[in-house]
């Protein structure tokens, strides 16, 4: 029935080229809420980017461009940023967008109940200058602030108040959990959590319309085989992701295309560095060899990343040299060389460090978090065995993985990191800083890596306005992390989307699917 | 009679309480919901705060008690993932599962009985051998594989039926039905076959062996000797006597059709309670998991209770025992 409808729609479309289309897409996860401030996760923010808008947004190349603000400039010597707002913008319900909504959305998104609160840690205050000018003051100069708020979405203050949703409510849910009212290119016209979400174009959208969609429907499909079958049968126009093992077969099928790219996420190995003894050593209380940078470097030399990319990832990923991918702002060009695979050197280095016979330790891995994560860890395990190390691999679902890492129950672990700000400062703050609960630093630095110079550089990087000086400091941090092998960066995770042949779309490295860039031909 | 009923009901409640206890003691091993609820930029402080807020820092016995306390008042809690009352979500999803279970149950009974009779009457025919062999494959192949195979043949290759979902549904005041639209009916076919295939095979084999047994009985021979037509012998006399055990087994299987719809629902992205449960496990959505498990155990315990009470009504020996006990 639906198929026949679409077929006739295609026929009509051929006759009237302006006539637009129904578009159906699927992904593994349903956005758990329609509230843009309640959950800071990629499925939610990615989906809501089609519905809500921020002051700034990211373009096809991830560069920040004007959205609800037409321009912005630093105030004085970096005391804050002045944003000039776009005039004549309407929310989906017809209300006007003004500075009041920006102030309200700041208060809402930075409130105790919001999951997006950490984005506003550098902000000291927000003032409404006039209806279309807003000053956002920061406690220290913050050159990347406009970059860091691309996912901060503006909600209508009047709508939120009328529907009793002035604060996000994660536990009980409120009106904004199931309903949305943004300024974005699409409005939510039906929402059945976990089943389907229907979007239709926002008639009064301020920007030029590039898409030709008249109705779009999102369905979460968990089982990858079902999603692939749905794409092949034409019940679905686009799926994300395509399972790596199906990518090649799928791209050979008529009627479908596989769109490949690399994501912002770097997959790496981390070490327990703070612990004095191994958790899974072969004898009780064996000293922790991973405290020695030479041992960590030997691990990096022993892992044959090109082989992993070729076999496990089937040629769909790129080797990584540092904690961010080259597409990120602040990527360190001088440190772009990866550590070469050299098992002999690794063996020699281990012998020199006092482990000619190698040693046993525990390697922890998730098995449902990153693409082929378990297979990658198995490959790493056998490669490390070849230089005499004896890793005991334990893999587990991610729902049990983070608690284990928090309990320091590992000697070595696998981690993937996608910088939320698309800037090299982000992983330094979360992965390389000495953990400090009070300053909210190093909250994902499970192994407790610590370097005084890195800690000293981070606040300087955060407040440096001069691009060149800032890059020099980021280069220095990257060099230190590489020199000490704080982590072993393996590869940048691939993005694999599947679509019908008649769909043209843009794949953005943050894995956000932007509906307004879709054309149904 | 009343004493027996009260005793059975009491035993059922004890079973339910134990199921809940086991379930709650297991939730810790499923994983930690906190990481799914907080974003990348959470702090340890946020983690602790949320854990306290959700009561996850309490021992599991306390969590279980809190759950029971609210459950008896009709409050099943609020889903971590959807931030909506669990009861509301379950009611929303139940029609999909119940309709699927009903259709696959019907499919299993109708085809099971027809094929069972056929293979019993034509026990040596080649068609019977083919059916028996194919049915063996049906029992031995795992459900998800059958589902994927059906999808590839009928949705991808032939393009006759939809590959996933429920099609268009009509809302009849809180009950969504797929029976009233063409796409809804088409969407039912593949999942119903997938879910009902095992039960169909079971019923078919049961009918066949019962039928063969009955056909050997003297009264069938006498009937034939009297010159009754085959049709009358097979269907009026033999089939009727075959159906008693079939009905018992079918009744008991009904519960398992609903409970084991999980896999079928996952393969076909069928929006029922089974899919909801799988989602809940992945997200460690404890309120949903707890409610689902309790619901399924209520279902099983309920069916067993009804069966026991029916036996009591049918079997006079049980009544005698009771009155004898009462006499002491």
Interface residues (C-beta under 8 A of the other chain):
Chain A: X1 X2 X3 X32 X33 X38 X39 X40 X41 X115 X116 X118 X119 X169 X170 X171 X172 X173 X177 X178 X192 X193 X194 X195 X219 X220 X221 X222 X223 X225 X226 X229 X230 X232 X233 X234 X235 X397 X398 X399 X400 X402 X403 X406 X418 X420 X430 X437 X440 X443 X444
Chain B: X29 X30 X31 X32 X33 X34 X35 X36 X37 X38 X39 X40 X41 X42 X43 X44 X45 X47 X53 X54 X78 X81 X82 X83 X84 X89 X92 X148 X151 X152 X155 X156 X159 X162 X163 X164 X165 X167 X168 X181 X182 X183 X186 X266 X267 X268 X269 X271 X275 X276 X278 X279 X282 X283 X284
